[in-house]
Amino acid sequence: MITKNTDPYKLKKCVACKKDIALGDRYFAYPLSLQQMCLPCAQKEIPKIIESLQKDLDKIIKEQQQQQQAG
């Protein structure tokens, strides 16, 4: 989720590059997460995250298929 930093009392930092996210700058945050990433880092990291999640999903599907064949 892309959000704009509008809280002047709360310092936000990119978890990837550790730079401050300035007031008024847009940033990426996972839903229900306290981790924020600046947009340039998010552009690099999101494809890696998607790939990892796809691998996990493939494992789940494979396990379910094996359970259906066994049971």
MODELLER restraints for C-alpha pairs under 7 A, 6 or more apart:
rsr = mdl.restraints
at = mdl.atoms
rsr.add(forms.Gaussian(group=physical.xy_distance, feature=features.Distance(at['CA:1:A'], at['CA:28:A']), mean=5.56, stdev=0.5))
rsr.add(forms.Gaussian(group=physical.xy_distance, feature=features.Distance(at['CA:1:A'], at['CA:29:A']), mean=5.41, stdev=0.5))
rsr.add(forms.Gaussian(group=physical.xy_distance, feature=features.Distance(at['CA:1:A'], at['CA:30:A']), mean=5.98, stdev=0.5))
rsr.add(forms.Gaussian(group=physical.xy_distance, feature=features.Distance(at['CA:1:A'], at['CA:31:A']), mean=6.47, stdev=0.5))
rsr.add(forms.Gaussian(group=physical.xy_distance, feature=features.Distance(at['CA:2:A'], at['CA:26:A']), mean=6.62, stdev=0.5))
rsr.add(forms.Gaussian(group=physical.xy_distance, feature=features.Distance(at['CA:2:A'], at['CA:27:A']), mean=5.52, stdev=0.5))
rsr.add(forms.Gaussian(group=physical.xy_distance, feature=features.Distance(at['CA:2:A'], at['CA:28:A']), mean=4.45, stdev=0.5))
rsr.add(forms.Gaussian(group=physical.xy_distance, feature=features.Distance(at['CA:2:A'], at['CA:29:A']), mean=6.40, stdev=0.5))
rsr.add(forms.Gaussian(group=physical.xy_distance, feature=features.Distance(at['CA:3:A'], at['CA:26:A']), mean=5.45, stdev=0.5))
rsr.add(forms.Gaussian(group=physical.xy_distance, feature=features.Distance(at['CA:3:A'], at['CA:27:A']), mean=5.47, stdev=0.5))
rsr.add(forms.Gaussian(group=physical.xy_distance, feature=features.Distance(at['CA:3:A'], at['CA:28:A']), mean=6.25, stdev=0.5))
rsr.add(forms.Gaussian(group=physical.xy_distance, feature=features.Distance(at['CA:4:A'], at['CA:24:A']), mean=5.92, stdev=0.5))
rsr.add(forms.Gaussian(group=physical.xy_distance, feature=features.Distance(at['CA:4:A'], at['CA:25:A']), mean=5.65, stdev=0.5))
rsr.add(forms.Gaussian(group=physical.xy_distance, feature=features.Distance(at['CA:4:A'], at['CA:26:A']), mean=4.15, stdev=0.5))
rsr.add(forms.Gaussian(group=physical.xy_distance, feature=features.Distance(at['CA:4:A'], at['CA:27:A']), mean=6.20, stdev=0.5))
rsr.add(forms.Gaussian(group=physical.xy_distance, feature=features.Distance(at['CA:5:A'], at['CA:23:A']), mean=5.19, stdev=0.5))
rsr.add(forms.Gaussian(group=physical.xy_distance, feature=features.Distance(at['CA:5:A'], at['CA:24:A']), mean=5.08, stdev=0.5))
rsr.add(forms.Gaussian(group=physical.xy_distance, feature=features.Distance(at['CA:5:A'], at['CA:25:A']), mean=5.59, stdev=0.5))
rsr.add(forms.Gaussian(group=physical.xy_distance, feature=features.Distance(at['CA:5:A'], at['CA:26:A']), mean=6.04, stdev=0.5))
rsr.add(forms.Gaussian(group=physical.xy_distance, feature=features.Distance(at['CA:6:A'], at['CA:23:A']), mean=5.89, stdev=0.5))
rsr.add(forms.Gaussian(group=physical.xy_distance, feature=features.Distance(at['CA:6:A'], at['CA:24:A']), mean=5.81, stdev=0.5))
rsr.add(forms.Gaussian(group=physical.xy_distance, feature=features.Distance(at['CA:8:A'], at['CA:23:A']), mean=6.37, stdev=0.5))
rsr.add(forms.Gaussian(group=physical.xy_distance, feature=features.Distance(at['CA:12:A'], at['CA:20:A']), mean=5.88, stdev=0.5))
rsr.add(forms.Gaussian(group=physical.xy_distance, feature=features.Distance(at['CA:12:A'], at['CA:21:A']), mean=5.36, stdev=0.5))
rsr.add(forms.Gaussian(group=physical.xy_distance, feature=features.Distance(at['CA:13:A'], at['CA:19:A']), mean=5.55, stdev=0.5))
rsr.add(forms.Gaussian(group=physical.xy_distance, feature=features.Distance(at['CA:13:A'], at['CA:20:A']), mean=4.40, stdev=0.5))
rsr.add(forms.Gaussian(group=physical.xy_distance, feature=features.Distance(at['CA:13:A'], at['CA:21:A']), mean=5.45, stdev=0.5))
rsr.add(forms.Gaussian(group=physical.xy_distance, feature=features.Distance(at['CA:13:A'], at['CA:36:A']), mean=6.59, stdev=0.5))
rsr.add(forms.Gaussian(group=physical.xy_distance, feature=features.Distance(at['CA:14:A'], at['CA:20:A']), mean=6.37, stdev=0.5))
rsr.add(forms.Gaussian(group=physical.xy_distance, feature=features.Distance(at['CA:14:A'], at['CA:21:A']), mean=6.63, stdev=0.5))
rsr.add(forms.Gaussian(group=physical.xy_distance, feature=features.Distance(at['CA:14:A'], at['CA:36:A']), mean=5.34, stdev=0.5))
rsr.add(forms.Gaussian(group=physical.xy_distance, feature=features.Distance(at['CA:14:A'], at['CA:37:A']), mean=4.23, stdev=0.5))
rsr.add(forms.Gaussian(group=physical.xy_distance, feature=features.Distance(at['CA:14:A'], at['CA:38:A']), mean=5.46, stdev=0.5))
rsr.add(forms.Gaussian(group=physical.xy_distance, feature=features.Distance(at['CA:15:A'], at['CA:35:A']), mean=6.38, stdev=0.5))
rsr.add(forms.Gaussian(group=physical.xy_distance, feature=features.Distance(at['CA:15:A'], at['CA:36:A']), mean=6.07, stdev=0.5))
rsr.add(forms.Gaussian(group=physical.xy_distance, feature=features.Distance(at['CA:15:A'], at['CA:37:A']), mean=5.73, stdev=0.5))
rsr.add(forms.Gaussian(group=physical.xy_distance, feature=features.Distance(at['CA:16:A'], at['CA:37:A']), mean=6.47, stdev=0.5))
rsr.add(forms.Gaussian(group=physical.xy_distance, feature=features.Distance(at['CA:16:A'], at['CA:41:A']), mean=6.45, stdev=0.5))
rsr.add(forms.Gaussian(group=physical.xy_distance, feature=features.Distance(at['CA:21:A'], at['CA:38:A']), mean=6.58, stdev=0.5))
rsr.add(forms.Gaussian(group=physical.xy_distance, feature=features.Distance(at['CA:27:A'], at['CA:36:A']), mean=6.64, stdev=0.5))
rsr.add(forms.Gaussian(group=physical.xy_distance, feature=features.Distance(at['CA:27:A'], at['CA:37:A']), mean=5.76, stdev=0.5))
rsr.add(forms.Gaussian(group=physical.xy_distance, feature=features.Distance(at['CA:27:A'], at['CA:38:A']), mean=4.71, stdev=0.5))
rsr.add(forms.Gaussian(group=physical.xy_distance, feature=features.Distance(at['CA:27:A'], at['CA:39:A']), mean=5.30, stdev=0.5))
rsr.add(forms.Gaussian(group=physical.xy_distance, feature=features.Distance(at['CA:28:A'], at['CA:36:A']), mean=5.71, stdev=0.5))
rsr.add(forms.Gaussian(group=physical.xy_distance, feature=features.Distance(at['CA:28:A'], at['CA:37:A']), mean=5.14, stdev=0.5))
rsr.add(forms.Gaussian(group=physical.xy_distance, feature=features.Distance(at['CA:28:A'], at['CA:38:A']), mean=6.19, stdev=0.5))
rsr.add(forms.Gaussian(group=physical.xy_distance, feature=features.Distance(at['CA:28:A'], at['CA:39:A']), mean=6.12, stdev=0.5))
rsr.add(forms.Gaussian(group=physical.xy_distance, feature=features.Distance(at['CA:28:A'], at['CA:42:A']), mean=6.36, stdev=0.5))
rsr.add(forms.Gaussian(group=physical.xy_distance, feature=features.Distance(at['CA:29:A'], at['CA:35:A']), mean=6.00, stdev=0.5))
rsr.add(forms.Gaussian(group=physical.xy_distance, feature=features.Distance(at['CA:29:A'], at['CA:36:A']), mean=4.64, stdev=0.5))
rsr.add(forms.Gaussian(group=physical.xy_distance, feature=features.Distance(at['CA:29:A'], at['CA:37:A']), mean=6.36, stdev=0.5))
